[in-house]
Amino acid sequence: MIIGKIAASHHWDLSEVAREFAEPLSPPADFPGWPIDALKLACILRCADACAIDERRAPTMAFIVENPRGVSRAHWNFQAYLKPAYLPAGQEAVVFQSTFPMKREHMDAWWLSYEAAIIADRELRGCDRLLNSEVGRGGRPRDVRLAARRVEGAGDADRLAQLVAAEGWRPIDTAVRISDPLALIERLGGKHLYGNDHTAPIRELVQNAADAVRALRRQNGYAPKVQDAGKIQVTIKKLGPDWVLSVADDGIGMPEEVLAGPFLDFGKSFWQSDRITSLYPGLASNREFRPTGQFGIGFYASFIIGRDVKVLTKPYNGGDDRRRVLHFLNGVRRRAELRAYDQVLDGAWPHGQNTIVEIRFTGDEWLSRFASLSFREVLDRPIISGEARYWDFFAKTLEQLVFCLDVTVNLTTEFFTEKIVNQIDIFETPRHVFAQQFNRVFATSLIDRIPDELIPLIETMNDGEKPRTRGTVTIGNFIKGIYHIGGLTVFSPQSGGPYGTRHVTGAHQAVPTTAARQSLERLASKDNFRRWAEVQLRKLDDVDLDDLQRGEALLSIHAITNDLAEKYFLFDLMGRILYFKQMEFSAGNKLFIICSRHPFANRVEISSYQGVLSLTSREHWTKSTEFNHIMQLYSGTHEKYGIVEFYDVDFTSDSSTAIGPLFAEIKQRGLKPSRSDLSKQAIGIYTGPDGGGNPDYFNNNIISEMPIEAFGFVITISEEEQTATLTNPSSARR
């Protein structure tokens, strides 16, 4: 067992090595008088491995057989150049020298040797310091020192170049340097990065907590379907004149070396660090664990609302003696204190929690800004925090933020002790439950909710091993979906509300392209997005929609797939759908397509009639007998489907517009379509009373029997010309 532990400790932090191997082990029965000093053994093996970077690890024959590529080749090259390390008599610095100078083509290999020297130096210094300072049995310091305690030239490119020579170039360390890292963190870790995104402080803390809970689920071997493990507790409480926002979780927690190390490494996520491998073997490679945090800056969003920030944490498998506190008393400009948990200073430790982050701040401004997001208005003045309705708004915004999260979130405020604000299996519930919950949390009126008619269309989209995109095709400008990243809804700093999706009403999983989440892209691939839309198209006939809703759904599907199969269409003057496949065409027919001018001169947009008779009753119109069909398009979301390059050579064959499929259908019938130039045409006669017949919209310009004109173009259908076959008379006689 001890051999396995020593081997595993190879990648541990030295503080963990010291804690695990603090005391020597008693000798085995067959070797009395030989106690096992596991700490010394672990340190010797670490240092030996770190210093084994010479030509003996890169034999020529193996190089020829293996023929390594890329980074592996560079590693092989630098080791092939180095002689074994030696320790000069009376010195404490190990020396590495090269057998030959490294030329320009091996520049990468030289820098790998530079980095390897730094790693070896760090191990030697750390192990020597640990062995010399560690206290053994009886409180006596260990009287152990390493003969080799550092590496000559480590971290000094000029000095190392005297030992590991370069030819034809000079090694200059051009690694990025930050002279004032605290100022950088202060500028990039708070409001300068997130701007007016008032969800950022609580969102980033909940995200970190959710990642910790997911990590513990995977670490403990929970089955993917088990979702009741772990919860996040959000608490808002008054403390004297100040407020305290607390986000606590019962996730994987942090040992002291993570709290003092990777946690504070601005710009690098712990989940992408080397420490995750040694602390939690197998977690990084677990395909079911996909942390949301990736930029390593989220915690610093806390300083947007307060400068007094405290982190209390312990590892999930550690006792109370491993509880630690990292306390920023005055933002990041002042050094934080790291100490053991003290109940007098820190208050009672919440039962069952492993990490708690507390932000202490003054004033109601952030609270009111966050609360106002649930009804998508920015308040001119803060809401009085003592009002009960304020906390309802605050809870509603939090509900919107965590709607898609797979970890239970509880909220406790001054007005209610505990409220569960999300349903963690929302992507697995029956369709009608998903619609009910989505409408309850996000709909502000009857026009921006998932209507009952669309519930049968609700489908999950494949966006990974565990899909987190679900919804139905959009049927109007006002019905929008939401984007979420790792289960947390993305809010738009511009509109104040959730960042609306196009074409999908429901929840759409995305990935951020910037740390501030102000730019994102959907997680589902184009192919999976298209397949989802194709299912929507097939099921559309089975739902009860009026023609306008059905047309809107088709336009949303076309925007995704660029293909409507048998469902290409336009509307007639009465607002009924005309499917091209179901229309009758014959020679001599004329179609009129109503258009409006586009800002670009060579484009027109198929539109609906917008003349002076728009507000009159349709029964007062008589269609012109000159045209067999008068066709239009309702919608502000049709994008390219209704925008045609009128003077382009592909005008009649572009399948991404309505006109290409219309011309193709006519040609398939053995007929020939041709179009006119853009012009005004009389499309009918007004037969109602003067003024329009509507007392609320009386118009002197409307006179009975007046012609109704519209702008657009005419499609004339004729017989397909037959190609004559010329016969040679002499051939005919033969």
C-alpha positions, 0 to 999 in steps of 0.5 A: 500500500505504501509503495502505491501511495509513494508512486501516486504522490509523484504529482501531489502538491508538496504540502499534501506529501508532507501531510500524508507522510508526516511520520516514519513507518515502523519496520517490517518484521523481516527487517528490524531496525529499518523504519520506512521514511516515506517522506524521504523516499517520495522526495528522492523519487520526485527529484530524481525524476525531475532531473532525469532529462538527459540523453539516456532518455532519448536513444538514437535507435528508439528515435529512428523506430518511433519517429516521434512528431510534433511536441514529442519530437521536440522533447526527444531532441532537447533530451538528446542534446543534454549530458547527464546532470552533475554536481560540482564538488562543494557546490549545491547547484546541479549543472546541465550541459549540452553535448552540442549547441542547439541551432535555430531549427531546434529553438523549441527544444532549447526552450523545453530544456529551459522549462525542464530546468525550472521544474527540476529546480522547483522540485529540488528547492521544495523537497530540500526545504520540506525535509529540512523543516519537517518536524518528526516524532517528539517534535524534533526537526528532521536533520535532512538536507539534499546535497543538490538543492537547485539547478544552475541557470534555472529561470535565467536564460542568459546563464543557462545559454552558457551551459546549454549552448545555442548557435545562430540565435540568442535565447531571450525570454519573451514570456509575457510579464505583468508588472502590476497583476493586482491592477490587472485583476482589478480592471479585468476581473470586475465591472470593466469586464462584465459592464452592466451585466448585473447577473455576473456576481451571483451567476459566476458564484453559482456556476462555480458551485454547480461545477463543484457539485458535478465534480463530486457526483462524478468523483463519487460515481453517481449514475448520470440519471441521479440528480438529487446529489448536491444543492446550492444555497443562496442567502441574502441577509442584513448585517447591520447597515450592510447586506451579505450575499452568500452562495454555499454548496455541498460540492467537492470543496477545496483543500488549502493548497488549491485555495492558496494556489489554482483558485487564485490563479487569475485567468486559469481555471482549476479544472484545466490545471495540473492539480486536478489530476493528482487530487481527483484521479480520473475526473478530468478524463471523465466524459460525463464531467463537463465543467462550465468554468473555463476562464479562471476569472469568475470568482473575481466578479464578486468584487463588482458589488463589494470589496469584502469577500470571504471564501470558507472551504474544506475538501469534501472528504476532510474533517473540521480541522481542514476548514480554511478561510480566505478573506479579502478585506478590501478588494484585490488591492490588499493582500487577503488573509488565509487562516483556519476557520474561527467560529467567532470571526466567521460565524456558524459553518452551514451544515453540510456545506463544503464551500461558502462565498460571502460578499458584504456590500453597502446599499440596495443598488445591485439588489434592485438592478438584479430584481428588475431583470425579471420584468425587463425594465431598468429602474430609475430608483432602487426598489426599497428592499424592505418591500415584499414584492421586491423579494418576489422580483429577486426570486423571479430573476434567480429562477430565470437565471438557473432555469436550466441548471441540473443542481438544486438552488435554494433561496433564503431572504429576509422575507422567506426562509427557503425557496427552491427556485428551479426544477433540475430535470427540466430537459427530461420532464413531459412536454406539457410540464416543460411548457408550463415551467418555461411560461411560468418563469419567462413569459410576461404576457400571452404573446411570449409564451409557448402556446398549447398548440405547439406543445406536441412540437417540443423536442430535445436537440442533440447537443452532446452526450446529455442534451440540454437544448429543448423547445419548439420552432418559433411562430412569431416575433414575440415568442423567444427562447433563451440561451443558457451556458452550463445551465445558467441563462444568458442575460443581455446587458442591452435589453436587461432580459434574457438573451433571446434565441431566434427560431427556437422557443425554449432553452438553447444550450450555448458556449461563450466565445468571450469571458464576459459571455457577451458573445456566444454560439450554440453548442449543437452542431449545424447538422443536429440543428438541421435534423431537429428542424426537419423533425419540426417540419414533419410534425407540423401537419399534426398540430392545430395552427392557423395559417399565419402561425403555420407560415411563421413556423415554416419560415423559422424552419427554413431559416435553419434548414434552407429547405422546406421540401414540399412546403414552400409557400406564399400567402394569398390576399386573404391570408391563406397559405398557398403551397406551391405543390398544391396550386394549379398552373396552366398556360396563360396564367398570371401571378402577381407577387407583392413586394416592397423596395429593399435598401439595396437597389437590386433587391426586393422584399416579398411583403404583404399589402400595405396600401390605404385599404389595409385597415378596411374589411376584406369583404370590400375587396374584389380581386382583379381578374387579370391575375389568377393568384395575388401572392404576399408574405407576412412576417418580419422574420423571414430573412432570406426567404422573402428577399430576392436579388431581382436583377441577379442571374440566379433570381429564378433558381435560388432555392433559398428564396420563395421565388426559386422553388415557385419557378421550379414547380411551374417548370416541373409542370412542363410550363415556362414562367417569366417575370416582368419588371417592378411596377405598380399594378391594379390588383383589385377594386374597392367595393365598400362605402366611401371612407373605408367603412370603418368609423375609427379609421375614416379615410377621405382618400378611399372611394367606392369603385376605386382601383387597388394598386400594389407594387411588385412584379408579374409572373406570366406562365406560357407553354414550354417551347418545343424544339423543332427537329430538322430533318435532311430531305435527302436522308428522308428519301433514302 
